[in-house]
Amino acid sequence: MTRRRRLLAPPAVSVRLSAADLTTAERLDDARVEQRRGRRRRACGMTAAVVATAVVGAIGTAPRSSWFRGLEKPSWYPPDRAFAPVWTVLYASIAWSGTRALNAAPATGRVRLRRRIALDLGLNAAWTWTFFRAKRPGLALGTIVALDAVNVSLVRESARHDPVAAVALLPYAAWTAFATALTEEIWFRNTDR
């Protein structure tokens, strides 16, 4: 190498890590890898729980049954074709926001948040079974009122950890509030059945 090239070339930096430094660097790298794995596990778990809820709910739904078709419904009852796309978007937002909130929460907060999510999804699936399969609109009304209360609690708990996740849950809470009014109206109009 010519003298001129040596002057223009950046000096070689020699970094020597001690055994303690290397161990610390390895630990930091392992912690990052484990954090990514935890995020992926929470995303997969949340998605699986929401998909399971959707499947259980879909199995319990029977909008074409003679019992349901015979019920008197209010004029503001949405067309049947509206429910599938609405619930698809809502379930996707539940999975997304739940994952965000769980990833943002500390370990102790995740336990409480998971419990609320599990209760919420359980009540969500239970409504279709109490309404369509048990043919008990009054019991379904009680189920959905409980779901509304848990929704409020879930939005508040999510907001503690990730405000964006809480905002993403608001359409779900609004839809179930609408479904509560709809359930109550159907029950009121069909109390003799």
C-alpha positions as CSV (number, residue, x, y, z in Angstrom):
1,M,0.0,0.0,0.0
2,T,1.4,3.4,-0.9
3,R,2.0,6.0,1.7
4,R,-0.8,8.2,0.3
5,R,-3.3,5.3,0.5
6,R,-2.3,4.6,4.1
7,L,-3.0,8.2,5.0
8,L,-6.5,8.2,3.4
9,A,-7.6,4.8,4.7
10,P,-9.5,4.9,8.0
11,P,-7.5,3.6,10.9
12,A,-8.2,0.0,11.8
13,V,-10.1,-0.2,15.0
14,S,-9.4,-3.1,17.2
15,V,-12.1,-4.0,19.7
16,R,-11.3,-6.6,22.2
17,L,-14.1,-7.8,24.4
18,S,-13.4,-9.3,27.7
19,A,-15.2,-12.5,28.6
20,A,-17.5,-10.5,30.9
21,D,-18.3,-8.1,28.0
22,L,-19.0,-10.9,25.7
23,T,-21.3,-12.6,28.2
24,T,-23.2,-9.3,28.7
25,A,-23.6,-8.8,25.0
26,E,-24.8,-12.4,24.6
27,R,-27.3,-11.9,27.4
28,L,-28.7,-8.8,25.7
29,D,-29.0,-10.6,22.4
30,D,-30.7,-13.6,24.1
31,A,-33.1,-11.2,25.9
32,R,-34.0,-9.5,22.6
33,V,-34.6,-12.9,20.9
34,E,-36.8,-14.0,23.8
35,Q,-38.8,-10.8,23.7
36,R,-39.5,-11.3,20.0
37,R,-40.5,-14.9,20.7
38,G,-42.8,-13.7,23.4
39,R,-44.4,-11.2,21.1
40,R,-45.0,-13.8,18.5
41,R,-46.4,-16.3,21.0
42,R,-48.8,-13.6,22.3
43,A,-49.9,-12.7,18.7
44,C,-50.4,-16.4,17.8
45,G,-52.3,-17.1,21.1
46,M,-54.5,-14.0,20.7
47,T,-55.3,-14.9,17.1
48,A,-56.1,-18.5,18.0
49,A,-58.4,-17.4,20.8
50,V,-60.3,-15.0,18.5
51,V,-60.6,-17.6,15.7
52,A,-61.8,-20.2,18.2
53,T,-64.4,-17.7,19.5
54,A,-65.5,-16.9,15.9
55,V,-65.8,-20.6,15.1
56,V,-67.8,-21.5,18.3
57,G,-70.0,-18.5,17.7
58,A,-70.6,-19.4,14.1
59,I,-71.5,-22.9,15.0
60,G,-74.0,-21.6,17.5
61,T,-75.6,-19.1,15.1
62,A,-78.8,-20.2,13.3
63,P,-80.3,-17.2,11.5
64,R,-82.0,-19.4,9.0
65,S,-83.9,-21.5,11.6
66,S,-87.7,-21.4,11.6
67,W,-87.6,-20.2,15.2
68,F,-85.5,-17.1,14.4
69,R,-87.3,-16.3,11.1
70,G,-90.6,-16.4,13.0
71,L,-89.4,-13.8,15.6
72,E,-90.8,-10.2,15.3
73,K,-87.8,-7.9,14.7
74,P,-87.6,-4.1,14.7
75,S,-87.4,-2.2,11.5
76,W,-83.8,-1.2,12.3
77,Y,-82.6,-4.8,12.3
78,P,-79.6,-5.0,9.9
79,P,-79.8,-7.3,6.8
80,D,-78.4,-10.8,7.4
81,R,-75.6,-10.2,4.9
82,A,-74.2,-7.4,7.1
83,F,-73.2,-9.6,10.0
84,A,-70.4,-11.7,8.4
85,P,-68.3,-8.7,7.2
86,V,-68.9,-6.7,10.4
87,W,-67.8,-9.6,12.6
88,T,-64.8,-10.3,10.4
89,V,-63.5,-6.8,10.9
90,L,-64.4,-6.8,14.6
91,Y,-62.7,-10.1,15.3
92,A,-59.6,-8.9,13.4
93,S,-59.5,-5.7,15.5
94,I,-60.0,-7.7,18.7
95,A,-57.0,-9.9,17.8
96,W,-54.8,-6.9,16.7
97,S,-55.7,-4.7,19.7
98,G,-55.4,-7.6,22.2
99,T,-51.9,-8.5,20.8
100,R,-50.8,-4.8,21.1
101,A,-52.1,-4.4,24.6
102,L,-50.6,-7.7,25.8
103,N,-47.2,-6.8,24.2
104,A,-47.2,-3.4,25.9
105,A,-48.2,-4.7,29.3
106,P,-45.7,-5.8,31.9
107,A,-45.9,-9.4,33.0
108,T,-48.2,-8.7,35.9
109,G,-50.5,-6.6,33.7
110,R,-50.7,-9.4,31.1
111,V,-52.2,-11.8,33.6
112,R,-55.2,-9.4,34.3
113,L,-55.5,-8.5,30.6
114,R,-55.6,-12.2,29.5
115,R,-58.3,-12.9,32.1
116,R,-60.4,-10.0,30.8
117,I,-59.9,-11.1,27.2
118,A,-60.8,-14.7,28.0
119,L,-64.0,-13.6,29.8
120,D,-64.9,-11.3,27.0
121,L,-64.4,-13.9,24.3
122,G,-66.3,-16.5,26.3
123,L,-69.3,-14.2,26.7
124,N,-69.1,-13.3,23.1
125,A,-69.4,-16.9,22.0
126,A,-72.0,-17.7,24.7
127,W,-74.4,-15.1,23.3
128,T,-75.1,-17.0,20.1
129,W,-75.7,-20.2,22.0
130,T,-78.1,-18.6,24.5
131,F,-79.9,-16.7,21.8
132,F,-80.0,-19.1,18.8
133,R,-79.5,-22.6,20.2
134,A,-81.3,-22.2,23.6
135,K,-83.8,-19.9,22.0
136,R,-83.8,-17.7,25.1
137,P,-83.6,-14.0,24.1
138,G,-84.0,-13.0,27.8
139,L,-81.0,-15.1,28.8
140,A,-79.1,-13.8,25.8
141,L,-79.9,-10.3,26.9
142,G,-78.3,-11.0,30.3
143,T,-75.3,-12.5,28.6
144,I,-74.8,-9.5,26.3
145,V,-75.2,-7.0,29.2
146,A,-72.4,-8.9,31.0
147,L,-70.4,-8.7,27.7
148,D,-70.9,-5.0,27.5
149,A,-69.6,-4.6,31.1
150,V,-66.6,-6.7,30.3
151,N,-66.0,-4.7,27.1
152,V,-65.8,-1.5,29.1
153,S,-63.4,-3.1,31.5
154,L,-61.3,-4.5,28.7
155,V,-61.1,-1.1,26.9
156,R,-60.0,0.5,30.2
157,E,-57.5,-2.2,31.0
158,S,-56.1,-2.0,27.4
159,A,-55.8,1.8,27.7
160,R,-53.5,1.4,30.7
161,H,-51.0,-0.4,28.5
162,D,-51.6,0.8,25.0
163,P,-54.1,3.6,24.2
164,V,-54.1,2.8,20.5
165,A,-55.2,-0.8,21.3
166,A,-58.0,0.6,23.5
167,V,-59.3,2.9,20.7
168,A,-59.2,-0.1,18.3
169,L,-61.7,-1.9,20.6
170,L,-64.2,0.9,20.6
171,P,-66.0,-0.3,17.4
172,Y,-66.4,-3.7,19.0
173,A,-67.9,-2.2,22.1
174,A,-70.2,0.0,20.0
175,W,-71.4,-3.0,18.0
176,T,-72.1,-5.1,21.1
177,A,-74.0,-2.1,22.6
178,F,-76.1,-2.0,19.4
179,A,-76.6,-5.8,19.6
180,T,-77.7,-5.3,23.2
181,A,-80.5,-2.9,22.2
182,L,-81.4,-5.3,19.3
183,T,-81.5,-8.3,21.7
184,E,-83.7,-6.4,24.2
185,E,-86.1,-5.2,21.5
186,I,-86.4,-8.8,20.1
187,W,-87.0,-10.2,23.5
188,F,-89.6,-7.5,24.3
189,R,-91.5,-8.1,21.0
190,N,-91.5,-11.9,21.5
191,T,-92.0,-12.4,25.2
192,D,-95.0,-14.7,24.5
193,R,-92.8,-17.2,22.5
